[in-house]
Amino acid sequence: MIRLDDIAIRRGGVDLMTGVSFTMQPGSVYAVIGPNGAGKTSLLRAIFGDLPLSAGAITVGRDRLTAAGGRRFREPRRWRDRFAYMPQDTHLDVALTVLEVVVLGRLGRLGLHVDDATLALATERLREAGILHLADRYISTLSGGQRQMALFAQVLMREPTAMLLDEPVSALDLRHQIHLLDLVRRETRKRNLTTAVVLHDLNLACQFADRIVVLRPGGLSAFGPPQEVMTAELIAETYRARVEILRDSCGRPVIQPLGEMGEAVSGAEGREP
Ligand SMILES: Nc1ncnc2c1ncn2[C@@H]1O[C@H](COP(=O)(O)OP(=O)(O)OP(=O)(O)O)[C@@H](O)[C@H]1O
């Protein structure tokens, strides 16, 4: 379980978000959505212990990360070991093959020796991700989407208790988006992981997430199951976009864009995407 209590994050001397509280349970997928610059990446990095809190606390199990510094400065490794964090920017300009990059998911446990069992596991992870055929290619020669799949295989290799995935499908075509998010959901259920995934596609968020975390500039605008959270009013308020909410055959919301609305009204003034 990951619990956020009244957290605040500052960036560049400005309060990016304040008063954010919610709890993420194991076995569930949480989609983090919100407009450009709302703070989705910052929120994930704060949970990972990579950005300091300016107020509040994050609790994972018996560990607690506080605004005062707490865990972040004393034992960053121990705090982070439980997470598999996949950053938004997956550009890698290194002379490593795909298989080697996936093996690096075990770096903390390996020393410098890679045994056969680790290679077999990495191969299995590549197969699950559907990119075993790329194993011997240099990672720098892959397409953006292929690189995302390889880095997701590395995430699986870490055997985390929580996954923090920042726009993991941004470079993937439709089939691979479905493949990766389906894998995310299956692994989350099977291994009882707590998973937060930043998505821009609201329909994918509704389809794959158990709960949606909606950020707006300044803080949390809604939190809950897609069926409850996704209203035309909330989307208008959060994105300044007009939409119609349809339902698929399972009753999940389907967001149909209708058009833009007027100028920004919230704390987004002056903040560029
Ligand atoms: N190093 C930094 N110094 C100052 N401000 C920053 C820094 N990095 C990001 N910001 C600002 O913090 C705000 C939130 O950025 P963040 O990347 O968390 O948003 P996001 O919701 O993930 O955006 P996007 O959807 O565009 O990826 C933005 O206004 C951004 O300009």
The ligand as a MOL file (V3000), in Angstrom:
LIG
                    3D

  0  0  0     0  0            999 V3000
M  V30 BEGIN CTAB
M  V30 COUNTS 31 33 0 0 0
M  V30 BEGIN ATOM
M  V30 1 N 13.4610 21.2200 -13.0940 0
M  V30 2 C 12.3720 21.9950 -13.0220 0
M  V30 3 N 12.4280 23.2290 -12.4730 0
M  V30 4 C 11.3450 24.0090 -12.3910 0
M  V30 5 N 10.1250 23.6400 -12.8090 0
M  V30 6 C 10.0180 22.4290 -13.3710 0
M  V30 7 C 11.1100 21.5400 -13.5080 0
M  V30 8 N 10.6880 20.4200 -14.0920 0
M  V30 9 C 9.3770 20.5890 -14.3130 0
M  V30 10 N 8.9530 21.7860 -13.8860 0
M  V30 11 C 7.6000 22.3380 -13.9740 0
M  V30 12 O 6.7740 21.5960 -13.0970 0
M  V30 13 C 5.4870 21.4870 -13.6830 0
M  V30 14 C 5.0480 20.0290 -13.6760 0
M  V30 15 O 5.8970 19.2830 -14.5280 0
M  V30 16 P 5.6430 17.7390 -14.7400 0
M  V30 17 O 6.6540 17.2570 -15.7240 0
M  V30 18 O 5.5650 17.0590 -13.4400 0
M  V30 19 O 4.1770 17.7680 -15.4160 0
M  V30 20 P 3.3970 16.6400 -16.2050 0
M  V30 21 O 1.9820 16.6770 -15.7250 0
M  V30 22 O 4.0950 15.3370 -16.1120 0
M  V30 23 O 3.4830 17.2090 -17.6920 0
M  V30 24 P 3.4020 16.4990 -19.1370 0
M  V30 25 O 2.0090 15.9630 -19.2850 0
M  V30 26 O 3.6450 17.6340 -20.0690 0
M  V30 27 O 4.4620 15.4350 -19.2090 0
M  V30 28 C 5.5640 22.0940 -15.0770 0
M  V30 29 O 4.9960 23.3830 -15.0400 0
M  V30 30 C 7.0440 22.1520 -15.3590 0
M  V30 31 O 7.3580 23.2440 -16.2020 0
M  V30 END ATOM
M  V30 BEGIN BOND
M  V30 1 1 1 2
M  V30 2 1 2 3
M  V30 3 2 2 7
M  V30 4 2 3 4
M  V30 5 1 4 5
M  V30 6 2 5 6
M  V30 7 1 6 7
M  V30 8 1 6 10
M  V30 9 1 7 8
M  V30 10 2 8 9
M  V30 11 1 9 10
M  V30 12 1 10 11
M  V30 13 1 11 12
M  V30 14 1 11 30
M  V30 15 1 12 13
M  V30 16 1 13 14
M  V30 17 1 13 28
M  V30 18 1 14 15
M  V30 19 1 15 16
M  V30 20 2 16 17
M  V30 21 1 16 18
M  V30 22 1 16 19
M  V30 23 1 19 20
M  V30 24 2 20 21
M  V30 25 1 20 22
M  V30 26 1 20 23
M  V30 27 1 23 24
M  V30 28 2 24 25
M  V30 29 1 24 26
M  V30 30 1 24 27
M  V30 31 1 28 29
M  V30 32 1 28 30
M  V30 33 1 30 31
M  V30 END BOND
M  V30 END CTAB
M  END
